[in-house]
């Protein structure tokens, strides 16, 4: 339940990285998060991106690709691979 809640919150926060893109791009982004592949995940962020993580131990605002990469590295190290199911985007 804890991982489901965390991933649900994460999905809501992450969808802003693909605002205006097709649903397939958002689903791919969620699958990339679940895989733990930080290098692939970072392809969705510009150098000047800002990322807002809401709640939990990573709560905060991260500015720039290096800061965002750092938070994704912490998340993937702590969580490991996850399963993703997307109902509607």
N, CA, C and O atoms as CSV, one atom per row, in Angstrom:
chain,resi,resn,atom,element,x,y,z
A,1,UNK,N,N,0.821,-1.188,0.000
A,1,UNK,CA,C,0.000,0.000,0.000
A,1,UNK,C,C,0.867,1.255,0.000
A,1,UNK,O,O,0.564,2.223,-0.697
A,2,UNK,N,N,1.950,1.237,0.785
A,2,UNK,CA,C,2.842,2.397,0.872
A,2,UNK,C,C,3.457,2.702,-0.497
A,2,UNK,O,O,3.510,3.861,-0.908
A,3,UNK,N,N,3.924,1.661,-1.206
A,3,UNK,CA,C,4.517,1.874,-2.530
A,3,UNK,C,C,3.466,2.366,-3.516
A,3,UNK,O,O,3.761,3.223,-4.349
A,4,UNK,N,N,2.233,1.835,-3.436
A,4,UNK,CA,C,1.167,2.263,-4.331
A,4,UNK,C,C,0.866,3.739,-4.141
A,4,UNK,O,O,0.733,4.478,-5.117
A,5,UNK,N,N,0.758,4.170,-2.901
A,5,UNK,CA,C,0.507,5.569,-2.605
A,5,UNK,C,C,1.658,6.441,-3.091
A,5,UNK,O,O,1.433,7.501,-3.675
A,6,UNK,N,N,2.875,6.003,-2.854
A,6,UNK,CA,C,4.045,6.759,-3.277
A,6,UNK,C,C,4.092,6.885,-4.789
A,6,UNK,O,O,4.360,7.967,-5.312
A,7,UNK,N,N,3.836,5.795,-5.494
A,7,UNK,CA,C,3.876,5.826,-6.953
A,7,UNK,C,C,2.728,6.650,-7.505
A,7,UNK,O,O,2.895,7.332,-8.516
A,8,UNK,N,N,1.562,6.604,-6.865
A,8,UNK,CA,C,0.442,7.432,-7.304
A,8,UNK,C,C,0.778,8.911,-7.170
A,8,UNK,O,O,0.497,9.700,-8.072
A,9,UNK,N,N,1.373,9.281,-6.058
A,9,UNK,CA,C,1.792,10.666,-5.847
A,9,UNK,C,C,2.864,11.047,-6.852
A,9,UNK,O,O,2.847,12.145,-7.409
A,10,UNK,N,N,3.786,10.142,-7.077
A,10,UNK,CA,C,4.857,10.366,-8.026
A,10,UNK,C,C,4.312,10.555,-9.434
A,10,UNK,O,O,4.784,11.420,-10.173
A,11,UNK,N,N,3.338,9.765,-9.803
A,11,UNK,CA,C,2.750,9.868,-11.130
A,11,UNK,C,C,2.101,11.230,-11.327
A,11,UNK,O,O,2.232,11.828,-12.394
A,12,UNK,N,N,1.408,11.723,-10.319
A,12,UNK,CA,C,0.790,13.035,-10.425
A,12,UNK,C,C,1.840,14.132,-10.571
A,12,UNK,O,O,1.658,15.075,-11.341
A,13,UNK,N,N,2.920,14.008,-9.842
A,13,UNK,CA,C,3.982,15.007,-9.926
A,13,UNK,C,C,4.704,14.930,-11.260
A,13,UNK,O,O,5.117,15.956,-11.801
A,14,UNK,N,N,4.860,13.739,-11.792
A,14,UNK,CA,C,5.649,13.547,-12.996
A,14,UNK,C,C,4.914,13.913,-14.272
A,14,UNK,O,O,5.547,14.237,-15.277
A,15,UNK,N,N,3.608,13.866,-14.248
A,15,UNK,CA,C,2.866,14.119,-15.467
A,15,UNK,C,C,3.126,15.519,-16.005
A,15,UNK,O,O,2.974,15.747,-17.205
A,16,UNK,N,N,3.514,16.462,-15.152
A,16,UNK,CA,C,3.793,17.818,-15.616
A,16,UNK,C,C,4.994,17.861,-16.557
A,16,UNK,O,O,5.109,18.786,-17.360
A,17,UNK,N,N,5.874,16.892,-16.475
A,17,UNK,CA,C,7.027,16.861,-17.368
A,17,UNK,C,C,6.603,16.583,-18.803
A,17,UNK,O,O,7.360,16.843,-19.739
A,18,UNK,N,N,5.395,16.055,-18.978
A,18,UNK,CA,C,4.931,15.703,-20.311
A,18,UNK,C,C,3.612,16.378,-20.649
A,18,UNK,O,O,2.860,15.868,-21.478
A,19,UNK,N,N,3.314,17.509,-20.029
A,19,UNK,CA,C,2.075,18.215,-20.301
A,19,UNK,C,C,1.962,18.526,-21.778
A,19,UNK,O,O,2.907,19.028,-22.387
A,20,UNK,N,N,0.807,18.230,-22.356
A,20,UNK,CA,C,0.579,18.508,-23.763
A,20,UNK,C,C,1.074,17.421,-24.699
A,20,UNK,O,O,0.866,17.525,-25.908
A,21,UNK,N,N,1.719,16.384,-24.190
A,21,UNK,CA,C,2.223,15.278,-25.009
A,21,UNK,C,C,1.173,14.177,-25.047
A,21,UNK,O,O,0.278,14.133,-24.203
A,22,UNK,N,N,1.286,13.285,-26.033
A,22,UNK,CA,C,0.347,12.164,-26.116
A,22,UNK,C,C,0.405,11.277,-24.877
A,22,UNK,O,O,1.417,11.219,-24.178
A,23,UNK,N,N,-0.695,10.595,-24.626
A,23,UNK,CA,C,-0.784,9.709,-23.470
A,23,UNK,C,C,0.309,8.649,-23.499
A,23,UNK,O,O,0.790,8.231,-22.445
A,24,UNK,N,N,0.703,8.212,-24.677
A,24,UNK,CA,C,1.752,7.190,-24.785
A,24,UNK,C,C,3.070,7.687,-24.185
A,24,UNK,O,O,3.793,6.909,-23.562
A,25,UNK,N,N,3.384,8.951,-24.361
A,25,UNK,CA,C,4.609,9.509,-23.782
A,25,UNK,C,C,4.547,9.503,-22.258
A,25,UNK,O,O,5.535,9.191,-21.595
A,26,UNK,N,N,3.391,9.846,-21.708
A,26,UNK,CA,C,3.238,9.845,-20.257
A,26,UNK,C,C,3.354,8.424,-19.714
A,26,UNK,O,O,4.008,8.199,-18.695
A,27,UNK,N,N,2.724,7.467,-20.388
A,27,UNK,CA,C,2.815,6.067,-19.948
A,27,UNK,C,C,4.257,5.579,-19.991
A,27,UNK,O,O,4.705,4.884,-19.079
A,28,UNK,N,N,4.981,5.938,-21.037
A,28,UNK,CA,C,6.389,5.557,-21.143
A,28,UNK,C,C,7.190,6.166,-19.998
A,28,UNK,O,O,8.072,5.511,-19.441
A,29,UNK,N,N,6.895,7.398,-19.647
A,29,UNK,CA,C,7.575,8.063,-18.536
A,29,UNK,C,C,7.323,7.302,-17.239
A,29,UNK,O,O,8.259,7.077,-16.471
A,30,UNK,N,N,6.087,6.904,-16.979
A,30,UNK,CA,C,5.758,6.148,-15.767
A,30,UNK,C,C,6.490,4.812,-15.752
A,30,UNK,O,O,6.994,4.389,-14.712
A,31,UNK,N,N,6.548,4.151,-16.900
A,31,UNK,CA,C,7.258,2.871,-16.990
A,31,UNK,C,C,8.754,3.056,-16.747
A,31,UNK,O,O,9.400,2.202,-16.140
A,32,UNK,N,N,9.295,4.161,-17.219
A,32,UNK,CA,C,10.716,4.457,-17.012
A,32,UNK,C,C,10.994,4.698,-15.534
A,32,UNK,O,O,12.020,4.256,-15.015
A,33,UNK,N,N,10.091,5.392,-14.855
A,33,UNK,CA,C,10.233,5.579,-13.409
A,33,UNK,C,C,10.274,4.219,-12.733
A,33,UNK,O,O,11.137,3.963,-11.893
A,34,UNK,N,N,9.349,3.355,-13.094
A,34,UNK,CA,C,9.258,2.032,-12.470
A,34,UNK,C,C,10.501,1.186,-12.723
A,34,UNK,O,O,10.884,0.379,-11.876
A,35,UNK,N,N,11.130,1.364,-13.874
A,35,UNK,CA,C,12.306,0.558,-14.219
A,35,UNK,C,C,13.540,0.941,-13.403
A,35,UNK,O,O,14.452,0.134,-13.222
A,36,UNK,N,N,13.555,2.177,-12.918
A,36,UNK,CA,C,14.711,2.645,-12.161
A,36,UNK,C,C,15.856,3.123,-13.036
A,36,UNK,O,O,16.955,3.356,-12.533
A,37,UNK,N,N,15.626,3.272,-14.325
A,37,UNK,CA,C,16.659,3.703,-15.272
A,37,UNK,C,C,16.741,5.235,-15.277
A,37,UNK,O,O,16.057,5.898,-16.056
A,38,UNK,N,N,17.572,5.777,-14.413
A,38,UNK,CA,C,17.668,7.229,-14.238
A,38,UNK,C,C,18.140,7.916,-15.521
A,38,UNK,O,O,17.648,8.993,-15.857
A,39,UNK,N,N,19.080,7.313,-16.236
A,39,UNK,CA,C,19.575,7.929,-17.478
A,39,UNK,C,C,18.443,8.095,-18.483
A,39,UNK,O,O,18.317,9.149,-19.106
A,40,UNK,N,N,17.624,7.072,-18.644
A,40,UNK,CA,C,16.486,7.158,-19.567
A,40,UNK,C,C,15.456,8.152,-19.046
A,40,UNK,O,O,14.866,8.904,-19.821
A,41,UNK,N,N,15.246,8.156,-17.766
A,41,UNK,CA,C,14.282,9.059,-17.154
A,41,UNK,C,C,14.657,10.522,-17.376
A,41,UNK,O,O,13.778,11.359,-17.580
A,42,UNK,N,N,15.915,10.830,-17.341
A,42,UNK,CA,C,16.366,12.216,-17.467
A,42,UNK,C,C,16.185,12.791,-18.868
A,42,UNK,O,O,16.293,14.004,-19.047
A,43,UNK,N,N,15.914,11.959,-19.857
A,43,UNK,CA,C,15.677,12.477,-21.217
A,43,UNK,C,C,14.452,13.376,-21.285
A,43,UNK,O,O,14.313,14.155,-22.228
A,44,UNK,N,N,13.568,13.282,-20.307
A,44,UNK,CA,C,12.358,14.094,-20.311
A,44,UNK,C,C,12.522,15.466,-19.683
A,44,UNK,O,O,11.556,16.228,-19.626
A,45,UNK,N,N,13.705,15.801,-19.212
A,45,UNK,CA,C,13.901,17.058,-18.492
A,45,UNK,C,C,14.922,17.955,-19.192
A,45,UNK,O,O,16.003,17.508,-19.575
A,46,UNK,N,N,14.561,19.215,-19.347
A,46,UNK,CA,C,15.493,20.215,-19.868
A,46,UNK,C,C,16.472,20.600,-18.766
A,46,UNK,O,O,16.206,20.372,-17.586
A,47,UNK,N,N,17.605,21.184,-19.151
A,47,UNK,CA,C,18.610,21.601,-18.161
A,47,UNK,C,C,18.051,22.589,-17.142
A,47,UNK,O,O,18.508,22.632,-16.000
A,48,UNK,N,N,17.063,23.380,-17.552
A,48,UNK,CA,C,16.502,24.406,-16.674
A,48,UNK,C,C,15.184,23.973,-16.023
A,48,UNK,O,O,14.460,24.813,-15.488
A,49,UNK,N,N,14.866,22.685,-16.061
A,49,UNK,CA,C,13.599,22.192,-15.511
A,49,UNK,C,C,13.527,22.399,-14.007
A,49,UNK,O,O,14.546,22.469,-13.321
A,50,UNK,N,N,12.302,22.493,-13.513
A,50,UNK,CA,C,12.038,22.534,-12.081
A,50,UNK,C,C,11.099,21.390,-11.761
A,50,UNK,O,O,10.113,21.179,-12.468
A,51,UNK,N,N,11.392,20.647,-10.704
A,51,UNK,CA,C,10.626,19.462,-10.327
A,51,UNK,C,C,10.151,19.625,-8.890
A,51,UNK,O,O,10.946,19.918,-7.997
A,52,UNK,N,N,8.861,19.436,-8.670
A,52,UNK,CA,C,8.284,19.556,-7.331
A,52,UNK,C,C,7.853,18.178,-6.854
A,52,UNK,O,O,6.922,17.589,-7.402
A,53,UNK,N,N,8.524,17.667,-5.840
A,53,UNK,CA,C,8.172,16.382,-5.241
A,53,UNK,C,C,7.308,16.697,-4.029
A,53,UNK,O,O,7.726,17.444,-3.144
A,54,UNK,N,N,6.114,16.135,-3.986
A,54,UNK,CA,C,5.166,16.465,-2.941
A,54,UNK,C,C,5.087,15.330,-1.928
A,54,UNK,O,O,4.712,14.208,-2.267
A,55,UNK,N,N,5.438,15.626,-0.701
A,55,UNK,CA,C,5.323,14.723,0.451
A,55,UNK,C,C,6.447,13.698,0.515
A,55,UNK,O,O,7.164,13.464,-0.458
A,56,UNK,N,N,6.572,13.106,1.672
A,56,UNK,CA,C,7.575,12.071,1.890
A,56,UNK,C,C,8.956,12.630,2.124
A,56,UNK,O,O,9.139,13.844,2.213
A,57,UNK,N,N,9.928,11.745,2.224
A,57,UNK,CA,C,11.289,12.167,2.561
A,57,UNK,C,C,11.977,12.972,1.454
A,57,UNK,O,O,12.974,13.643,1.723
A,58,UNK,N,N,11.479,12.924,0.237
A,58,UNK,CA,C,12.087,13.686,-0.861
A,58,UNK,C,C,11.341,14.989,-1.136
A,58,UNK,O,O,11.639,15.677,-2.112
A,59,UNK,N,N,10.383,15.330,-0.294
A,59,UNK,CA,C,9.567,16.527,-0.467
A,59,UNK,C,C,10.439,17.756,-0.707
A,59,UNK,O,O,11.386,18.020,0.034
A,60,UNK,N,N,10.101,18.498,-1.752
A,60,UNK,CA,C,10.838,19.726,-2.017
A,60,UNK,C,C,10.795,20.112,-3.480
A,60,UNK,O,O,10.199,19.422,-4.307
A,61,UNK,N,N,11.434,21.222,-3.782
A,61,UNK,CA,C,11.537,21.731,-5.142
A,61,UNK,C,C,12.975,21.568,-5.597
A,61,UNK,O,O,13.906,21.970,-4.901
A,62,UNK,N,N,13.149,20.976,-6.768
A,62,UNK,CA,C,14.473,20.699,-7.313
A,62,UNK,C,C,14.614,21.458,-8.624
A,62,UNK,O,O,13.802,21.286,-9.533
A,63,UNK,N,N,15.636,22.294,-8.724
A,63,UNK,CA,C,15.844,23.131,-9.904
A,63,UNK,C,C,17.085,22.685,-10.653
A,63,UNK,O,O,18.164,22.571,-10.072
A,64,UNK,N,N,16.929,22.433,-11.936
A,64,UNK,CA,C,18.044,22.047,-12.786
A,64,UNK,C,C,18.197,20.538,-12.891
A,64,UNK,O,O,17.803,19.790,-11.996
A,65,UNK,N,N,18.776,20.112,-14.001
A,65,UNK,CA,C,18.911,18.686,-14.300
A,65,UNK,C,C,19.717,17.928,-13.252
A,65,UNK,O,O,19.370,16.796,-12.914
A,66,UNK,N,N,20.770,18.521,-12.741
A,66,UNK,CA,C,21.603,17.825,-11.746
A,66,UNK,C,C,20.824,17.546,-10.462
A,66,UNK,O,O,20.926,16.453,-9.905
A,67,UNK,N,N,20.056,18.510,-9.993
A,67,UNK,CA,C,19.262,18.328,-8.778
A,67,UNK,C,C,18.157,17.296,-9.003
A,67,UNK,O,O,17.877,16.477,-8.128
A,68,UNK,N,N,17.536,17.341,-10.174
A,68,UNK,CA,C,16.475,16.387,-10.496
A,68,UNK,C,C,17.049,14.980,-10.611
A,68,UNK,O,O,16.456,14.023,-10.112
A,69,UNK,N,N,18.182,14.852,-11.256
A,69,UNK,CA,C,18.846,13.542,-11.360
A,69,UNK,C,C,19.139,12.986,-9.963
A,69,UNK,O,O,18.938,11.799,-9.708
A,70,UNK,N,N,19.606,13.837,-9.077
A,70,UNK,CA,C,19.906,13.407,-7.716
A,70,UNK,C,C,18.696,12.855,-6.984
A,70,UNK,O,O,18.798,11.842,-6.291
A,71,UNK,N,N,17.553,13.510,-7.130
A,71,UNK,CA,C,16.354,13.031,-6.448
A,71,UNK,C,C,15.868,11.711,-7.052
A,71,UNK,O,O,15.422,10.822,-6.326
A,72,UNK,N,N,15.955,11.583,-8.381
A,72,UNK,CA,C,15.570,10.308,-9.000
A,72,UNK,C,C,16.525,9.193,-8.594
A,72,UNK,O,O,16.089,8.056,-8.412
A,73,UNK,N,N,17.807,9.484,-8.448
A,73,UNK,CA,C,18.758,8.463,-7.997
A,73,UNK,C,C,18.427,8.004,-6.582
A,73,UNK,O,O,18.484,6.811,-6.288
A,74,UNK,N,N,18.085,8.941,-5.710
A,74,UNK,CA,C,17.703,8.576,-4.342
A,74,UNK,C,C,16.447,7.707,-4.354
A,74,UNK,O,O,16.374,6.697,-3.653
A,75,UNK,N,N,15.454,8.109,-5.159
A,75,UNK,CA,C,14.197,7.367,-5.219
A,75,UNK,C,C,14.417,5.948,-5.743
A,75,UNK,O,O,13.954,4.983,-5.135
A,76,UNK,N,N,15.119,5.820,-6.866
A,76,UNK,CA,C,15.286,4.494,-7.462
A,76,UNK,C,C,16.126,3.575,-6.584
A,76,UNK,O,O,15.894,2.367,-6.545
A,77,UNK,N,N,17.091,4.138,-5.888
A,77,UNK,CA,C,17.910,3.330,-4.981
A,77,UNK,C,C,17.060,2.814,-3.819
A,77,UNK,O,O,17.205,1.664,-3.404
A,78,UNK,N,N,16.183,3.653,-3.301
A,78,UNK,CA,C,15.351,3.272,-2.162
A,78,UNK,C,C,14.222,2.315,-2.545
A,78,UNK,O,O,13.868,1.439,-1.756
A,79,UNK,N,N,13.654,2.466,-3.735
A,79,UNK,CA,C,12.474,1.696,-4.124
A,79,UNK,C,C,12.782,0.415,-4.890
A,79,UNK,O,O,12.096,-0.592,-4.712
A,80,UNK,N,N,13.793,0.440,-5.729
A,80,UNK,CA,C,14.016,-0.701,-6.612
A,80,UNK,C,C,12.971,-0.719,-7.713
A,80,UNK,O,O,12.161,0.204,-7.806
A,81,UNK,N,N,12.970,-1.752,-8.552
A,81,UNK,CA,C,12.001,-1.828,-9.652
A,81,UNK,C,C,10.564,-1.915,-9.138
A,81,UNK,O,O,10.296,-2.562,-8.125
A,82,UNK,N,N,9.654,-1.264,-9.839
A,82,UNK,CA,C,8.244,-1.223,-9.473
A,82,UNK,C,C,7.406,-1.713,-10.650
A,82,UNK,O,O,7.874,-1.724,-11.788
A,83,UNK,N,N,6.171,-2.117,-10.376
A,83,UNK,CA,C,5.214,-2.465,-11.423
A,83,UNK,C,C,4.312,-1.253,-11.653
A,83,UNK,O,O,3.937,-0.559,-10.707
A,84,UNK,N,N,3.969,-1.005,-12.920
A,84,UNK,CA,C,3.147,0.144,-13.276
A,84,UNK,C,C,1.883,-0.333,-13.967
A,84,UNK,O,O,1.921,-1.226,-14.814
A,85,UNK,N,N,0.773,0.266,-13.600
A,85,UNK,CA,C,-0.491,0.078,-14.304
A,85,UNK,C,C,-1.100,1.468,-14.511
A,85,UNK,O,O,-1.269,2.222,-13.552
A,86,UNK,N,N,-1.428,1.803,-15.757
A,86,UNK,CA,C,-2.015,3.103,-16.070
A,86,UNK,C,C,-3.417,2.862,-16.578
A,86,UNK,O,O,-3.622,2.147,-17.559
A,87,UNK,N,N,-4.384,3.466,-15.902
A,87,UNK,CA,C,-5.778,3.319,-16.298
A,87,UNK,C,C,-6.151,4.359,-17.341
A,87,UNK,O,O,-6.573,4.017,-18.445
A,88,UNK,N,N,-5.993,5.635,-16.989
A,88,UNK,CA,C,-6.324,6.737,-17.897
A,88,UNK,C,C,-5.307,7.845,-17.700
A,88,UNK,O,O,-4.853,8.094,-16.583
A,89,UNK,N,N,-4.955,8.505,-18.789
A,89,UNK,CA,C,-4.044,9.643,-18.702
A,89,UNK,C,C,-4.740,10.827,-19.336
A,89,UNK,O,O,-4.175,11.920,-19.390
